[in-house]
Amino acid sequence: MEATRRLVRSAAGMSILALTTALAAPAWAQEAVPETTAAEPLSPAQEQEIIVTGTNISGVKPVGSETVTVNRDQMLATGLTDVASVLQTLPQVQNNPNSGGSGPVYRQGGTAGYGGNSTQGTAINLRGLGTSATLTLVDGRRVVPSGAATTFTEAIQLPIAAIERVEVVSDGNSAIYGSDAISGVINYVLRKHFTGIEVTGRGTVTRYNNQWGGSITAGYDWGSGNVLATYDYDYREPFANGRSKFLRRDLRGVGGPDTRAVDATLGVTGPTLIVGGNGSPYSYYTLPRGAGPGIAFGQLTPGANLVDSADYTDFLGKQKRHQGALILNQDVNDAISVFAQGFYTKRDTLSRAYGNSRLGNNITICQGSPTYIGGAPANAASSSALCGGAPGQLIAVDPLLFFNGPSVTSNPAETISVTGGFTGKLPGSWKVDGYFTYAHDSTCGICNYDNNANGAALSAEIRAGRIDPFTTTPLTAAQYGTFMGSNVQLAYNTFYDSLLKLDGPLFALPAGSVRTAFGGELAYNRQHLVNGSNNAFENNPANNNYAVTNDTTARRTTASAFAELFVPILGADMGIPLVQSLDLDAAVRYDNYSDFGSTTNPKVGATWRVNDALSIRGSWGTSFRAPALTDTNPRNFSAAVIGVPIVNASGRPDIGFVFPGNSSAYQIIGANPDLQPETATTWSAGLDFAPKTSGFRASVTYYNTHYSNQIVGQNTGLFLSNPTFASLYSRYIIPVNNPATCVSGSPATYDPVLARFIAGHPALYNVPVLGACSVNVIVDGRSANAATTFQDGIDVQLSYTLQTGIGRWFVSANATRILNQTLQTVAGGMTQDVLDTYYYPVSLRGRGQIGWNKSGFGVNLFVNYVGSYTNTIPLPGQPQSEVPSWTTADLGISYAVPKGGKLLGGLRLGLNVQNVTNEDPPIVLTRAGSNFGAYDPSNANILGRTFNFQITKSF
């Protein structure tokens, strides 16, 4: 019944979408893929340039799978300035976290400081199954991964000026490409043939910030070869949260709460004592200006003088980006051609945040300090590790004064990639292809220079009277030097990839030639992390030196063998009714990983061409995603929280309590060397209808994905919450029974179970709370192959082109309806329906286009639609509620002067306006952890009406 209801809702939603966009909903047309069966024989260089995503065999189209192509004209029509933003307009792309509903979201915005996307990168998430399940290629070849604590593939690999088209195969493709191609493949196909010089200037203006850039491209084609070089520069102004009503801490303007003070997090204009916690409600008391030693609680004023910290925290940091690409092709003779490609990106991002990068704006005054506030309530102080276990009072200060301004996080990133290769003709219409790629990526996951405070050292200076916590003037450089340091996490990813492939015909059948391709690939990936300057976890008040100086390197070699067979079973000349052709394609790939073993993945596809207009296709295959080096290297990131209280309602008699209802737990999180590949089984079926002379094209595809062994972080709060969960998560729960003679810091005195676990799982960060001797249980929250996701849905693509006396008209639609998505977070656990809920994909998305052009003039109207869903994490005490659908329109106007003109020839002017009607996003009031918000960044944006200007001159 539920499936039936979804189908009815799907049909109704699509009908509404169709009316909205004048055809059906939104918009990229499927393009024909060039074939090598041209009348004139192709040179080796021309053959090398025909990039077909989804197959290794030359001269055939992909069999059985859906392909969406975004060509250069379509990219320009959007007015968007980077290819990642263009791809975000596709309905098949979602912006939610991974399919487990957690993890980093690699998009720009809202990622300042230590957010899940600490490197400020971008990545594409096909189907909402996670960015790691989407494989990104350049000219059909892998690119170097990026990231520090986590790994992803940067989507802004190249400037738009270097890209001819983008091909998207939203289907499992591990049989062709290996790891990561679970939800699909995105392939950037580079420009090759261009003679002349092309200069572009551009600007983007929003109500919050501006962005400026430009590019220059030069190319020359001399017949037997060609060269193209391009350089692009982009600058983005910062945008503080406080400028948007949706991002302020005080959300009363949008019907939400005032969150300028939440528990122990508050923005203030002067020192404020925080009272409460540990189960007691919080209250605040403002100190008089100029308060000094010996101040008493009676001198404080109830309440806090609040400021909105959003005014000092960036939603978008200041960014500069340089990019370049060089492409060279040359025929050596009639049989051999060579090519070389290189591209380079350097990106620098600076993001401001309210408060110190480590302490925020809270400092601890230990008992015995001259400025310890006498007569304060008992719950104004608690045992603090920063005070060596002695009581300490928590004071919120104005960080703009005390820490000399907002903290700044730097996120530099640099990528260089060079590929060289060849194509050679062999006897019998066979050919051989080979290439070698060297690529290197460096980034900084956390770069806080000279603004990372050692809390214990600061508290010691306050206790000694050398720092006044209530100061009205900035501290001196010498005072900052006693407690302030840096936190730098540099990551270096190196990638080598070599491939050799042969393909050609085997023998002839009545329907045509049976063709094959086979070959091998050898890849090497090295990730080196340098965490060389981190004083954040040093609890020795006499030592402000770097507590963590960690260098770690993880390596992986992958050897692969692959084969593919194309069989034309039936052909037009065979005279079979309703069969113009029937083609079968079968592929298989074997991958052997040096660190965890091997995997083999097949794929089978078939396309039945009924006549010139109608084709029916289908495919089935298995895919996988190898755990990233950052997933399996514990020294990359792991943390142990020692003695943290955890709710225990498990009913297990072998787990003791530290106080009623709570056990003391040793919690470990982070990387896990025992991880195995994620796996998926995918299949799809669809039809394409395109009468040759009608100008109409239609494509409908049903897809089905079963994604298993997903790598997810464990929610340790569930482990002991009730007997059912204690049973489900039992493999991650280890009871501990420390003897009465236990001495914290002396493992020889611990329960041997705890001592062995600590010795066998050294954590990069150890955070003591109550001490090891208090521990009753070990909870293993490291990443694990624990989740399973099922998703199925329907893609619809429609387009119609009409040539009239008043110009060429183009109408198109592209919509995706997800029918079902379920999630099982742990083996044996409950299967949840997560579709249309917060953090998970929205079932209906679409984009429609109506375009017109004549004599160089062009006008394009786009309509974007995101369906409704449920806010499943509302504010505390509020019921779940429906988030309404969101519809926006984009308008583009352009004029291009033909190149033959004398002065203005080759000039193109473009004005694009995103969100023409300045629609605000739906208000979505949530609280996730300590983070409040008034909109859902996965399904909307807050930029409002945005203007994009472009001027291009070709010479």
Buried (B, 14 or more C-beta within 10 A) or exposed (E): EEEEEBEEBBEEBBEBBBEBBBBBBBBBBBBEBBEBEEEEEBBBBBBBBBBBBBBBBBBBBBBBBBBBBBBBEBBBBBBBBBBBBBBBBBBBBBBBBBBBBBBBBBBBBBBBBBBBBBBBBBBBBBBBBBBBBBBBBBBBBBBBBBBBBBBBBBBBBBBBBBBBBBBBBBBBBBBBBBBBBBBBBBBBBBBBEBEEBBBBBBBBBBEBBEBBBBBBBBBBBEEBBBBBBBBBBBEBBBBBBBBBBBBBBBBEEBEBBBBBBBEBBBBBBBBBBBBBBEEEEBBBBBBEEEBEEEBEBEBBEEEBEBBBBBBBBBBBBBBBBBBBBBBBBBBBEEEBBBBBBBBBBBBBBBBBBBBBBBBBBBBBBBEEBBBBBEEBEEBBBBEBBBBBEBBBBBBBBBBBBBBBBBBBBBBBBBBBBBBBBBBBBEEEBBBBBBBBBBBBBBBBBBBBBBBBBBBBBBBBBBBEEEBBBBBEEBBEEEBBEBBBBBBBBBBBBBBBBBBBBBBBBBEEBEBBBBBBBBBEBBBBBBBBBBBBBBBBBBBEBEBBEBBBEBEBBBBBBBBBBBBBBBBBBBBBEBEEEEBBBBBBBBBBBBBBBEBBEEBBBEBBBBBBBBEEBBBBBBBBBBBBBBBBBBBBBBBBBBBBBBBBBBBBEBEBEEBBEBEEEBBBBBBBBBBBBEBBBBBBBBBBBBBBBBEEEEBBBBBBBBBBBBBBBBBBBBBBEBBBBEEEBBEBBEEBBBBBBBEEEBEBEEBEBBBEBBBEBBEEBEBBBBBBBBBBBBBBBBBBBBBBBBBBBBBBBBBBBBBBBEEEEEBBBBBBBBBBBBBBBBBBBBBEBEEBEBBBBBBBBBBBBBBBBBBBBBEBEBBBBBBBBBBBBBBBBBBEEEEEEEBEBBBBBBBBBBBBBEEEEEEEBBBBBBBBBBBBEEBBBBBBBBBEEEEBBBBBBBBBBBBBBBBBBBBBBBE
